[in-house]
Amino acid sequence: MALDLDIDRIRELVGEGVRDKVYPGAVWAVGDRSNMVIGTPGVLDPDRPDEPMRHDTVFDVGALTQILAVWSVIGTLVEDGTLRLDEELGDFWSALRGRPLARVTARHLLTHTAGVPLGTDQHLDTGDGVLHDAVSRPPGEAVEYTDRAALVLGRLAEELSGRRLDVLAATRVWQPLDMTRTCYGPLPDEVAARCAPTELDDATGSRLRGTAHGSPAHPQGGVFSVLPDLAAFLRHLLQPGHGGGQPGFGPAWVQESLRIQTGDLTPPGGLFWHPVPETDDIWMPHGSPGAGAWLSPQQGRWAVLLTNELYFTRDPAPLGHIRDTFPILAFA
């Protein structure tokens, strides 16, 4: 059964971003458990105008790393009984005993209510620097998005499992779902050549291509992926345990994550997911503007928008209208 979509309006919207130089190109898709509509406007790189965007273009997914790796891996640890969301970290993690993060729980981190300061980890050699920070306020007092929450949770997953986060994500999530082109960077040269370039690297004077523009969830850097892999992942969230392999998290983790966990605090949120403003059935991860994913279990539909908007600017404002409007059209 075909998807009921106003495809022309979606094409026009995403095409605006190419026309107005918000991004050189984009890859978008809207799908359900068995169908998918794809668009690929624009070019991979303005310096290579004859090379168009393709459905299998490789993207630095930015803060979607937090969902594809950290949230997913934490879900496997919760569902196998290794991690209890409401146990204070200092009770079982010796590195945090006597430190401000000792009273924080995994649920606090997943709901961005831990009081963890804003900003990225400055100790990229071990990833442990983030564990030493003072909290800005008592846990549970306010919702404040910070990528440091993902850094702490990534280190927690490694502590509990004795394995690196990239290995955990690959073996517990990506391989079972046949996400064969999803991995942490940096990418080998032959794969990087098919990657959408992002911002200018001041050190080399060239565009980043296959090297993450930040380290949103792991000292190694961020995750790279392609639309078909993201489609497999989101389809699994709609119907865990059906289609593809069997990653170590299932419907219980998805259902727990996609419900309001923050009580009367604002903005409302679940576990690393939050509802799209003015809706109650469309969910999106906290994250960077360049790569977006949306999910509605109620409608049985998902959507993805991938861009290399960092090619032109780090300012998220130019992409704001497109990112705000895209899910409204995708789930209309």
Secondary structure, DSSP 4 states (H G I P E B T S, - for coil): ------HHHHHHHHHHHHHTTS-SBEEEEEE-SS-EEEE--BBS-TTSTTSB--TT-BEE-GGGHIIIIIIHHHHHHHHTTS--TTSBGGGT-GGGTTSGGGG-BHHHHHTT-S-PPSS--S-TTTS-GGGGPPPSS-TTS-----THHHHHHHHHHHHHHSS-HHHHHIIIIITTTT-TT-EESSPPHHHHTTBPP-SEETTTTEE-SSS-SS-SSSTT--EEE-HHHHHHHHHHHHSTTSSS---S--HHHHHHHTS--STT-SS---SSEEEPTT-SS-EEES--SSEEEEEETTTTEEEEEEE-GGGT-S-SHHHHHHHHHHHHHHT-
